[in-house]
Structures are given as structure tokens and as C-alpha cells.
Amino acid sequence: MAKSSGLNPEKLRELARMGAEELLRQVRSEIVAIERTFPELKLPQHRRELRRSLSDARARGRKMSAAARKAVSDRMTKYWAERRKAKAKVK
């Protein structure tokens, strides 16, 4: 891939983020305009709050500790070793 723009990846990413933010602002303003024109399309307030809380919960997520990841890794390593052993016995 040729570098014709002369922008480093960080600068390019920053410009893309700024463009995405502007596009998001435009889309949100269009949504407001549509909801003002067609109020029956507007979500009820409690549905908006529910949707917002669900997206917050998804964004927050659960973090697995390093010890928990290691425990899962050990269990899965053992599981797949047993599967390979059983498959080898069948052949």
C-alpha cells in the first residue's frame, strides 16, 4: 500500500473519528427533525431510557481477571486434550 497522503496512522484515525462524530451529529439532528414532523414515530420516554440503560450495560461489560482467564484456558486445554484422545481411540 503506497503512502500518498503522508499522514501517520494516528492522525488518520483522529481525522476519521472527527468525521464520524460530525456524521453522528447530523444523523441525530435528522432523527430529531423526523420525530418533530412525525411524533407518532417517537419512542416513548421509558423505552428510550431502557434502551440507553441496556447500551450502558453492554458497554460496561464484565471483565475477567487474569486468574479467571488462566483457569478457563487450563480447563479448555484439558477438555480438548481429552477430545483428541477419545477421537484417536475411535480410529
Secondary structure, DSSP 8 states (H G I E B T S, - for coil): ----S---HHHHHHHHHHHHHHHHHHHHHHHHHHHHH-GGGS--HHHHHHHHHHHHHHHH-----HHHHHHHHHHHHHHHHHHHHHHHHH-
